[in-house]
Amino acid sequence: MKTYDWIVVGAGITGAALAYELVKKGYAVLLLEQHAIPQNATRYSYGGIAFWSGTSPLTKQLCAEGIARHQILSEELDFDTEFRELDLLLTIPADTNPEEVAASYTRFAIPPTLLGVKEACELEPLLNPNAIAGALTVKHGHIHPDKTALGYITAFLRAGGNMKIEQVTNLLPTPYSLSPILSEVQTTTEMYYSANTVVCAGGLSRQLFQSSNVAIKLYFTHAEMLETPPVGSLRLKTLVMPAHLNRFQLEIESSKNDRVWTQPDCEVLPPILDTGAVQFKDGSFRFGQISRALTNPLARTDSAESEAIIREGLKKILPILGNLSGTCHRCLVSFSHDALPVIGLISGRENLYVFSGFSNPLAFVPSLAQRFANWVSGEKDEIILKLSPQRL
């Protein structure tokens, strides 16, 4: 019977990074992912690293550690993550007071600079000047998120890790006959055994825990975005997002009542749109995004309607991009009520851990994956303890 020290469930940026850090510590690690072609939040991410956005000693430290990891990650993984720094442009609607918006950003570790309409359009010539009252700008990290996850996985396999494409269906309690040695992870085709299991399944984490009779305060939105093929004739100089992100408010409001998330098909709150755009090094664009608070992770949405809504928002802010040929995609985005990740041992379940719920994943995951691997190897870590699921 093949056994492992760790089974990592999910191979987005969280699972890929954690599997890599665990195998570096000398553990025998199995990484399980249900899709051979990724369909997760990492795959459809803008790739932004908001290293400037810490608001507390904890998040400021994690942001600083995260950007430091990204700066050396391509060399360490021997894989180009396409790391760079971009100008982030946070658009302020024409009917909004720019000074009031700027004041709300003074709490961040690196407060963005307020620009007038003329300055904003000089920084990003594709902007519609009539749609904004101004903008905020700050340096923002950027990577190719799916290539970064692939880089982690490639380095993980090179270091001796194992990976299988199988869907996990159940996380079984440690059988009495095996306790306290092994736990069981059931997939659609096999049963795997390990000393420890960690769930890094993003928006599917809650469903997986529920099917395994584990209650956890993790939530998810259905995110919808557009992706274009490479476009050589247009160049977006900045990463454009709204200064007021509706998604964060949706996450706070929709997670106030955990009981509603036990209902199988409920729309917790109406959907929201945050119009944004980024262009990758190969010339392709990602536009977004609609967020829907639906309790069914398999809920169907009207992709044609969603695409029309995204394009309508895009035409107001970046008119020339609104008609570019593109494909609408959807994925689940995980979050917690307090906007901090959920990391640590599951109460009452020996050897079962969670590493999910990241609202700022690309900034936080690289350093927290490293911290987690050190922590389970015996090092004390107050930050990991602060992120425990028992805090919620």
Summary of the structure (lengths in Angstrom):
residues: 392
radius of gyration: 20.9
end to end distance: 37.4
largest distance: 71.2
contacts: 1373
relative contact order: 0.19
helix: 33%
strand: 30%
